[in-house]
Amino acid sequence: MKKIILSSIAFLAFGFANAQDGASFGVKGGLDLVSASSEGQSNYCIGFFVGGFVEFGIADKFSLRRSRLITIRF
């Protein structure tokens, strides 16, 4: 188990070391439409989300994207 954890950390550290050249940032946003029903009653909720992301290019056809989103529902 210890070898698996250490191998995973080494892989991620190597990937992030190579990804520093290919980091990109951006903004995300959109509309949330949610419907829920229980016992014959339907509830609809409308909201939106907004946030940002950073994407690290690990290889030519593989990247890692991290994002933080704030969701507000009415």
C-alpha positions, -999 to +999 in steps of 0.1 A: +000+000+000+028+024+008+045+017-026+012+025-044+008+058-025+044+068-031+042+059-068+010+079-072+026+110-056+057+106-078+036+103-109+016+134-100+047+154-091+063+145-124+031+154-143+028+188-126+065+195-132+060+190-170+026+208-169+040+241-159+046+251-195+011+242-206-011+257-179-042+275-191-068+294-171-104+302-179-139+311-166-169+288-165-206+298-161-240+285-169-276+279-160-290+252-137-324+238-142-334+212-116-367+194-112-376+170-083-409+152-076-421+133-046-456+121-038-471+137-068-457+171-063-432+186-087-407+213-076-386+232-101-355+252-092-336+276-114-301+289-107-268+296-121-231+288-116-199+307-121-163+300-114-129+295-128-106+267-139-070+259-145-059+231-168-025+215-168-012+197-199+005+165-187+010+149-221+001+157-257-034+141-254-039+141-216-045+170-193-058+177-157-084+203-151-092+217-116-121+241-111-140+259-084-177+267-090-202+287-070-238+276-074-268+299-066-304+286-067-336+305-065 
